[in-house]
Amino acid sequence: MKEVIENYHADAIKSFRNYKKLAERAIEQISDEEFFALIDAEANSIAVVVKHIAGNLHSRWRDFLTSDGEKEDRDRDTEFEMVDESRGSLMEFWETGWQTLFDSIEPLTAEDFSRTITIRGEPHSVVEAINRQLTHYSYHIGQIVFLAKHLKSSKWKTLSVPKNKSAAFNEFLGHKRTADDVTGSRFEAPLDFAKAIEKEVRPTEISWLW
């Protein structure tokens, strides 16, 4: 059981880091104007989604094991408003929020996974709490990627397998397995493959990209 917990713990940390990186690679492609842009009257901007995720991170992961995940000093409603924020200040808030998560989750021991925490007074196992936040963040990060891709249109640099390239991507992965060179993650592989496509390099020649 301890090994199962340790494997889950390591995978959860890796998944959080991968989703954070995915969002940041999308955000890197957009201008400041696009960062705050609204695609319709009811939509959230990328800036708002960043602010909301960061607010949630600070609340849920501060004193993770010892206090309720919905902190008294959190004002969730204001996370969906822009009040004199800059792109820089929001990305700093984002970064410190993620650091709060990693500072809390990385030191967890197998024994900690037997504990019960609360979120808005509702009891959660540690696994339930982690899964709740992992699915929440991945949902919103999907929104960030969608909005960034929409705003960049034809100038978008794909973060996944390019259209009509699935067979070539599978060949690329097969070559990596044959070469016993499978470091990286499921998020990194499509990015490395896309780089190879841009350079018109054959899958068997791109081991240096991984």
Secondary structure by P-SEA (a helix, b strand, c coil): caaaaaaaaaaaaaaaaaaaaaaaaaaaaccccccccccccccccaaaaaaaaaaaaaccccccccccccccccccccccccccccaaaaaaaaaaaaaaaaacccccccccccbbbbcccccccaaaaaaaaaaaaaaaaaaaaaaaaaaaccccccccccccaaaaaaaaaaaaaaaccccccaaaaaaaaaaaaaaccccccccccc
